[in-house]
Amino acid sequence: MTTSDPSLALQKAIRERLIASPELMTLVQADHVVDATGRPEIMPAVYIGESQTILRRWDATTHATLHVWFQEPGLVQCKEAVSAIVAALRIDAQADGVLPIDGFTVHDMQATQTRYLRDPHGSYSHGIVTVAAIVKARAA
């Protein structure tokens, strides 16, 4: 396995899969699915945030955290968007085949955790989706 970190390539692939999801795009505009930090100025938004890669000899597991933001008094739209994200990011190589990304191949990807937070002032909903992907480097 190459020593390069697959997290940037995976981040690009995650964004591509999210904006290709009709279910998510009915809730969030494609140009609001971005790599950014903090509470968004324009809502709703999906921020592709933090990542971590655990490198092994033959493969790696890359974790990504997505932050989902809505301006709403409850959590309904946030939970609908998170459900669409979970569905859009599922990859099972045995059932669906692998996903080639820049320099790597994704063999498995799925959401491993979802969380929902309420804004203390009641104006915003915030969903957090943790995703894990098993990737292998591709020969150049």
Phi and psi in degrees as a GROMACS rama.xvg file:
@    title "Ramachandran Plot"
@    xaxis  label "Phi"
@    yaxis  label "Psi"
@TYPE xy
-65.894  157.186  THR-2
-88.297  0.169362  THR-3
-70.1362  153.974  SER-4
-91.0177  124.016  ASP-5
-80.552  1.68309  PRO-6
-63.6983  -36.3537  SER-7
-69.1785  -43.2228  LEU-8
-61.5452  -39.7222  ALA-9
-67.8869  -39.4557  LEU-10
-57.9872  -43.729  GLN-11
-62.3068  -43.7737  LYS-12
-65.8133  -38.7827  ALA-13
-61.1402  -46.7015  ILE-14
-60.6285  -44.2859  ARG-15
-58.9533  -43.3138  GLU-16
-67.9589  -37.4725  ARG-17
-67.2968  -44.8912  LEU-18
-74.937  -11.8348  ILE-19
-87.5341  -3.36041  ALA-20
-88.6145  110.817  SER-21
-61.02  -34.9707  PRO-22
-63.6732  -43.2554  GLU-23
-71.9472  -37.5828  LEU-24
-70.2984  -15.9929  MET-25
-75.0782  -15.6028  THR-26
-108.454  -30.8878  LEU-27
-136.107  134.986  VAL-28
-71.2215  146.931  GLN-29
-57.8718  -37.5498  ALA-30
-77.2789  1.95637  ASP-31
-102.66  6.59667  HIS-32
-102.543  99.6272  VAL-33
-142.03  167.95  VAL-34
-93.2796  106.693  ASP-35
-155.413  171.517  ALA-36
-126.54  164.389  THR-37
80.1276  -179.98  GLY-38
-77.8677  130.494  ARG-39
-64.7888  148.346  PRO-40
-80.8102  -31.3965  GLU-41
-111.94  126.665  ILE-42
-117.46  155.587  MET-43
-74.0169  164.006  PRO-44
-152.74  153.629  ALA-45
-122.626  117.873  VAL-46
-101.883  125.395  TYR-47
-88.2084  107.852  ILE-48
-103.198  -124.761  GLY-49
-64.8692  156.235  GLU-50
-146.731  164.035  SER-51
-151.515  138.792  GLN-52
-123.525  131.474  THR-53
-107.486  108.117  ILE-54
-87.4798  135.367  LEU-55
-124.081  179.935  ARG-56
-62.9614  -44.1289  ARG-57
-109.281  -15.84  TRP-58
-154.847  -173.986  ASP-59
-148.494  154.681  ALA-60
-114.208  122.3  THR-61
-110.745  130.819  THR-62
-107.972  139.367  HIS-63
-130.66  146.289  ALA-64
-116.508  128.743  THR-65
-113.077  139.085  LEU-66
-114.317  125.62  HIS-67
-111.61  125.659  VAL-68
-124.703  133.648  TRP-69
-135.804  148.978  PHE-70
-97.6553  100.759  GLN-71
-157.162  154.031  GLU-72
-76.2718  -20.8355  PRO-73
-119.104  -147.121  GLY-74
-125.575  10.3515  LEU-75
-62.2479  -55.451  VAL-76
-65.3099  -36.866  GLN-77
-60.6643  -46.3172  CYS-78
-66.7162  -35.7596  LYS-79
-64.0841  -43.1563  GLU-80
-65.1462  -42.8087  ALA-81
-61.9983  -41.1175  VAL-82
-60.7068  -40.7333  SER-83
-65.8572  -37.5719  ALA-84
-65.1108  -46.1183  ILE-85
-57.1407  -44.7946  VAL-86
-66.793  -40.2284  ALA-87
-69.1559  -27.4945  ALA-88
-96.7472  -0.186363  LEU-89
-76.2492  123.919  ARG-90
-132.218  125.601  ILE-91
-128.153  107.257  ASP-92
-58.8229  -33.7775  ALA-93
-69.1954  -32.9748  GLN-94
-94.2909  -38.0284  ALA-95
-116.788  -8.99765  ASP-96
90.8126  171.838  GLY-97
-86.5142  165.372  VAL-98
-115.764  112.025  LEU-99
-76.256  133.848  PRO-100
-129.327  175.698  ILE-101
-54.6152  104.527  ASP-102
80.3955  -3.82946  GLY-103
-140.593  168.264  PHE-104
-126.857  129.231  THR-105
-89.9984  122.967  VAL-106
-99.583  -23.7053  HIS-107
-157.777  135.062  ASP-108
-150.276  137.447  MET-109
-163.299  157.413  GLN-110
-69.9027  134.429  ALA-111
-108.319  -15.2614  THR-112
-160.871  142.92  GLN-113
-128.335  144.381  THR-114
-139.821  151.738  ARG-115
-130.041  130.644  TYR-116
-122.044  144.442  LEU-117
-101.55  140.887  ARG-118
-69.5889  133.348  ASP-119
-58.4874  -24.8614  PRO-120
-96.0461  -1.34383  HIS-121
80.8912  10.1876  GLY-122
-93.88  -25.566  SER-123
-129.51  151.734  TYR-124
-115.369  146.632  SER-125
-136.114  116.926  HIS-126
-106.885  145.345  GLY-127
-124.995  126.531  ILE-128
-118.921  124.95  VAL-129
-103.337  130.046  THR-130
-121.678  140.437  VAL-131
-123.426  137.574  ALA-132
-132.938  135.399  ALA-133
-96.9251  121.185  ILE-134
-126.416  152.52  VAL-135
-128.89  141.932  LYS-136
-67.1365  144.388  ALA-137
-101.641  146.775  ARG-138
-65.4119  143.618  ALA-139
